[in-house]
Amino acid sequence: MSHTLALESKPVALQLHGLLRDLDPARWDGAEGTLRGRIEALEEQLSRVLDTASGSATTERAPLRQRLGEVVRLLRERVPQVGLSAAELREAWSGFRRQLQLAYEALGVSLQACSVHVPSLRPTNHARNLFHVGMGVTCVVLLEEVMTERTQWMPPLIFAVTFWSLEWMRHHNARARAFLLWLFKTIAHPHERYRVNSASWFATALALIGMLFEPMICAVAVIILGLADPAAAVVGRRLGRIKLVNGRTLEGSLTFVLVGALAAMAVLRIWHPELSPVAMIAIAFGAAVPAGLAELYSRRIDDNFSVPMTASLGGWVAAALLGLG
């Protein structure tokens, strides 16, 4: 029964996802009147879905109905008032967007429990982007200058065990959950409140590729994730118009591959100048293209895991075909 309600809710949830994307500061065009009309229509649609389900309410439906009701309440009661000053209006829309993001992600969890998937939100977060780039560059320097092939998997394995332990704590202890959410609130995405955070997946991937591949391949994979992912996010939000799948855009995906390949070639040029230009290009694009596909189609698997794993495999295959393996 709850599955039927989930299926009926999915189209409206996808519209809510689109609304939140357009409320993102990177895409905000000041079209307040249009947004108010969309919000009103969305609230009416969700209310109809709830009214249809109310006649046959069951215990199984209760969590999903509660999530839907919270979204309806926000759309009905928390939309910024007309007549505020420009500064007040900007702050009011920002607060409304944050509340609606959390409600959407909570709704997504309830829908997923009914085997109905909706894409997660990845709102503009410049602090997270800077952290992403800094972490990628730092890891590359450590891989190329400090670690050896025999030891490169050890530090990330320690971090992975630590992060997964923290994951267990926050899912079983309310105080630990509140503290960790507060500690990482600056760089966390809304969906990480309910799901395994990206750092756990990244550390796990780094440990695995460190066990399987040589430092050069690991460095290429890490720099692709570190630079291409935030670049694609920025371009996709600001300029993305051609929609693909899982909330991704053609413009963002092409940016991912291009930035990833250029970043990989820079790493190869700095630390592996013995390679020919053809070899550098082949390895760079051999890693960046499959990584871009992994980022595009990653739905159930976090792209902080799938991207470095796929990039490493693609770079290794390209190197092997060139006789460098």
C-alpha positions as CSV (number, residue, x, y, z in Angstrom):
1,M,0.0,0.0,0.0
2,S,2.8,2.4,0.9
3,H,4.5,1.6,-2.3
4,T,1.5,2.9,-4.3
5,L,1.6,6.2,-2.3
6,A,5.4,6.4,-3.0
7,L,4.8,5.9,-6.7
8,E,2.2,8.6,-6.7
9,S,4.5,10.9,-4.8
10,K,7.5,10.5,-7.0
11,P,6.5,12.8,-9.9
12,V,5.8,15.6,-7.4
13,A,9.0,14.9,-5.5
14,L,10.9,15.3,-8.8
15,Q,9.2,18.7,-9.3
16,L,10.3,19.6,-5.8
17,H,13.9,18.6,-6.7
18,G,13.7,20.9,-9.7
19,L,12.3,23.8,-7.6
20,L,15.1,23.4,-5.1
21,R,17.7,23.4,-8.0
22,D,16.2,26.7,-9.2
23,L,16.3,28.2,-5.7
24,D,20.0,27.5,-5.5
25,P,22.0,30.7,-5.3
26,A,24.0,29.7,-8.4
27,R,20.8,29.5,-10.5
28,W,18.7,32.2,-8.8
29,D,17.5,34.6,-11.4
30,G,15.2,36.7,-9.3
31,A,12.1,35.3,-10.9
32,E,10.2,35.5,-7.6
33,G,6.8,35.6,-9.2
34,T,7.3,32.5,-11.2
35,L,8.7,30.6,-8.2
36,R,5.7,31.5,-6.1
37,G,3.4,30.2,-8.8
38,R,5.4,26.9,-8.9
39,I,5.3,26.6,-5.1
40,E,1.6,27.1,-5.0
41,A,1.0,24.5,-7.7
42,L,3.3,22.0,-6.0
43,E,1.6,22.5,-2.7
44,E,-1.8,21.8,-4.3
45,Q,-0.5,18.6,-6.1
46,L,1.0,17.2,-2.9
47,S,-2.1,18.0,-0.9
48,R,-4.2,16.0,-3.5
49,V,-1.8,13.1,-3.2
50,L,-2.2,13.2,0.6
51,D,-6.0,13.6,0.4
52,T,-6.2,10.6,-1.9
53,A,-4.2,8.4,0.5
54,S,-6.0,9.6,3.6
55,G,-9.0,7.4,3.0
56,S,-7.0,4.2,3.4
57,A,-4.3,5.2,5.9
58,T,-2.2,2.4,7.2
59,T,0.6,2.0,9.7
60,E,3.0,1.3,6.8
61,R,2.1,4.6,5.1
62,A,2.6,6.7,8.3
63,P,6.3,7.7,7.9
64,L,5.8,8.6,4.2
65,R,2.6,10.6,5.0
66,Q,4.5,12.4,7.7
67,R,7.3,13.4,5.4
68,L,4.8,14.5,2.7
69,G,2.9,16.5,5.3
70,E,6.0,18.3,6.4
71,V,6.8,19.4,2.8
72,V,3.2,20.6,2.3
73,R,3.4,22.6,5.6
74,L,6.6,24.3,4.5
75,L,5.2,25.1,1.1
76,R,2.0,26.5,2.7
77,E,3.4,28.4,5.7
78,R,7.1,29.2,5.1
79,V,7.2,30.9,1.8
80,P,8.7,34.4,2.2
81,Q,6.3,37.2,2.5
82,V,5.8,39.8,-0.2
83,G,7.0,43.3,0.5
84,L,10.2,42.6,2.3
85,S,13.4,44.6,1.5
86,A,15.9,43.1,-0.9
87,A,18.2,42.0,1.9
88,E,15.4,40.6,4.0
89,L,13.9,38.8,1.0
90,R,17.2,37.2,0.1
91,E,17.7,36.0,3.6
92,A,14.1,34.7,3.8
93,W,14.4,32.7,0.6
94,S,17.7,31.3,1.8
95,G,16.1,30.1,5.0
96,F,13.1,28.7,3.2
97,R,15.5,26.8,0.8
98,R,17.5,25.3,3.7
99,Q,14.3,24.0,5.4
100,L,12.9,22.6,2.2
101,Q,16.1,20.9,1.4
102,L,16.1,19.0,4.7
103,A,12.4,18.1,4.2
104,Y,13.1,16.9,0.7
105,E,16.0,14.7,1.8
106,A,13.9,13.2,4.6
107,L,11.2,12.5,2.0
108,G,13.8,10.8,-0.2
109,V,14.7,8.5,2.6
110,S,11.1,7.4,3.0
111,L,10.6,7.0,-0.7
112,Q,13.8,4.9,-0.9
113,A,12.4,2.6,1.8
114,C,9.6,1.9,-0.6
115,S,12.1,1.2,-3.4
116,V,11.3,4.5,-5.1
117,H,14.4,6.6,-6.0
118,V,14.6,10.4,-6.3
119,P,18.0,12.2,-6.8
120,S,19.8,13.8,-3.9
121,L,20.4,17.5,-3.7
122,R,23.9,18.9,-4.0
123,P,23.4,22.6,-3.4
124,T,26.1,25.2,-4.0
125,N,28.7,25.0,-1.2
126,H,31.9,26.9,-1.9
127,A,33.5,25.7,1.3
128,R,33.0,22.1,0.3
129,N,34.4,22.8,-3.2
130,L,37.5,24.3,-1.7
131,F,37.9,21.4,0.7
132,H,37.4,19.0,-2.2
133,V,40.2,20.6,-4.2
134,G,42.5,21.0,-1.3
135,M,42.1,17.4,-0.3
136,G,42.7,16.2,-3.8
137,V,45.9,18.2,-4.3
138,T,47.2,17.2,-0.8
139,C,46.6,13.5,-1.5
140,V,48.4,13.7,-4.8
141,V,51.4,15.4,-3.2
142,L,51.5,12.7,-0.5
143,L,51.2,9.9,-3.1
144,E,53.9,11.2,-5.3
145,E,56.3,12.7,-2.8
146,V,55.9,10.9,0.5
147,M,54.2,7.5,0.2
148,T,55.6,4.4,-1.5
149,E,53.7,1.7,-3.4
150,R,54.0,-0.5,-0.3
151,T,52.6,2.0,2.2
152,Q,50.2,4.2,0.1
153,W,47.2,2.2,1.2
154,M,47.9,2.3,5.0
155,P,46.9,5.9,5.9
156,P,43.6,5.9,4.0
157,L,42.8,2.5,5.5
158,I,43.2,4.0,9.0
159,F,41.0,6.9,8.0
160,A,38.4,4.6,6.5
161,V,38.2,2.6,9.7
162,T,37.9,5.8,11.7
163,F,35.2,7.3,9.5
164,W,33.1,4.1,9.4
165,S,33.4,3.9,13.1
166,L,32.1,7.4,13.4
167,E,29.3,6.5,10.9
168,W,28.3,3.7,13.3
169,M,28.3,6.0,16.2
170,R,26.1,8.7,14.6
171,H,23.6,6.1,13.6
172,H,23.4,4.6,17.1
173,N,23.9,7.6,19.4
174,A,21.9,10.8,19.2
175,R,24.6,13.0,20.9
176,A,27.3,11.7,18.5
177,R,25.0,12.4,15.5
178,A,24.2,15.9,16.7
179,F,27.9,16.6,17.3
180,L,29.1,15.3,14.0
181,L,26.4,17.1,12.1
182,W,27.4,20.4,13.9
183,L,31.2,19.7,13.3
184,F,30.9,19.2,9.5
185,K,27.9,21.4,8.8
186,T,30.0,23.8,6.7
187,I,31.0,21.2,4.2
188,A,28.2,18.5,4.4
189,H,25.5,18.1,1.8
190,P,21.9,17.8,3.1
191,H,21.6,14.1,2.1
192,E,24.6,13.2,4.3
193,R,22.3,13.8,7.3
194,Y,20.7,10.4,6.4
195,R,23.3,8.6,4.4
196,V,27.0,7.6,4.7
197,N,29.1,10.7,4.3
198,S,31.4,11.2,1.3
199,A,34.6,11.1,3.4
200,S,34.0,7.5,4.4
201,W,33.5,6.5,0.8
202,F,36.6,8.5,-0.4
203,A,38.9,7.0,2.3
204,T,37.6,3.5,1.4
205,A,38.2,4.0,-2.3
206,L,41.7,5.5,-1.6
207,A,42.6,2.4,0.5
208,L,41.4,0.0,-2.2
209,I,43.2,1.7,-5.2
210,G,46.3,2.0,-3.0
211,M,46.3,-1.8,-2.7
212,L,45.6,-2.4,-6.4
213,F,47.4,0.2,-8.4
214,E,50.8,2.0,-8.6
215,P,51.1,5.6,-7.3
216,M,50.9,7.2,-10.7
217,I,47.5,5.7,-11.4
218,C,46.3,6.5,-7.9
219,A,47.4,10.1,-8.2
220,V,45.6,10.5,-11.5
221,A,42.4,9.1,-10.0
222,V,42.5,11.3,-7.0
223,I,43.2,14.6,-8.9
224,I,40.3,13.8,-11.2
225,L,37.9,13.5,-8.3
226,G,39.4,16.5,-6.4
227,L,39.2,19.0,-9.3
228,A,36.7,17.6,-11.8
229,D,33.9,17.0,-9.4
230,P,33.6,20.5,-8.0
231,A,34.2,22.0,-11.4
232,A,31.3,20.0,-12.9
233,A,29.1,20.9,-10.0
234,V,29.7,24.7,-10.5
235,V,29.2,24.6,-14.2
236,G,26.2,22.3,-14.0
237,R,24.4,24.5,-11.5
238,R,25.2,27.8,-13.3
239,L,25.1,26.8,-16.9
240,G,23.5,23.4,-17.1
241,R,20.5,23.4,-19.4
242,I,20.6,20.0,-21.1
243,K,19.4,17.4,-18.6
244,L,20.8,13.9,-18.6
245,V,20.1,11.5,-15.7
246,N,20.3,11.6,-11.9
247,G,20.1,15.4,-11.8
248,R,23.2,15.8,-14.0
249,T,23.5,18.0,-17.1
250,L,25.5,17.6,-20.3
251,E,27.4,20.8,-19.6
252,G,28.4,19.5,-16.2
253,S,29.5,16.1,-17.4
254,L,31.6,17.5,-20.3
255,T,33.2,19.9,-17.8
256,F,34.0,16.9,-15.6
257,V,35.8,15.0,-18.3
258,L,37.7,18.0,-19.7
259,V,38.8,19.3,-16.3
260,G,39.6,15.8,-15.1
261,A,41.8,15.1,-18.1
262,L,43.6,18.4,-17.9
263,A,44.3,17.9,-14.2
264,A,45.5,14.4,-14.8
265,M,47.8,15.6,-17.6
266,A,49.2,18.2,-15.3
267,V,50.0,15.6,-12.6
268,L,51.7,13.4,-15.2
269,R,53.7,16.3,-16.6
270,I,54.9,17.3,-13.2
271,W,55.8,13.9,-11.7
272,H,56.1,11.7,-14.7
273,P,57.8,13.8,-17.4
274,E,59.4,10.6,-18.9
275,L,56.0,9.8,-20.5
276,S,55.4,10.9,-24.0
277,P,52.7,13.5,-24.7
278,V,50.6,10.8,-26.4
279,A,50.9,8.5,-23.3
280,M,49.9,11.4,-21.0
281,I,46.8,12.2,-23.1
282,A,45.8,8.5,-23.4
283,I,46.1,7.9,-19.6
284,A,44.4,11.1,-18.7
285,F,41.4,10.6,-21.0
286,G,41.4,6.9,-20.3
287,A,40.9,7.7,-16.7
288,A,38.6,10.8,-17.0
289,V,36.1,9.4,-19.5
290,P,35.0,6.4,-17.5
291,A,35.2,8.5,-14.3
292,G,32.8,10.9,-15.9
293,L,30.4,8.1,-16.8
294,A,30.6,6.8,-13.2
295,E,29.8,10.3,-11.9
296,L,26.9,10.5,-14.3
297,Y,25.3,7.2,-13.5
298,S,26.2,6.8,-9.8
299,R,22.9,6.6,-8.1
300,R,23.1,4.0,-5.3
301,I,26.9,4.2,-5.0
302,D,28.5,7.4,-3.8
303,D,30.6,9.1,-6.6
304,N,33.4,9.7,-4.1
305,F,33.8,5.9,-4.2
306,S,32.9,5.1,-7.8
307,V,34.9,7.9,-9.5
308,P,38.4,7.1,-8.1
309,M,37.7,3.4,-8.5
310,T,36.6,3.8,-12.2
311,A,39.3,6.4,-13.0
312,S,42.0,4.1,-11.6
313,L,40.8,1.1,-13.7
314,G,40.5,3.3,-16.8
315,G,44.0,4.8,-16.4
316,W,45.5,1.4,-15.7
317,V,43.9,-0.1,-18.8
318,A,45.2,2.8,-20.9
319,A,48.7,2.5,-19.5
320,A,48.6,-1.3,-20.1
321,L,47.6,-0.8,-23.7
322,L,50.6,1.5,-24.1
323,G,52.9,-1.2,-22.7
324,L,53.5,0.8,-19.5
325,G,51.8,-1.6,-17.0
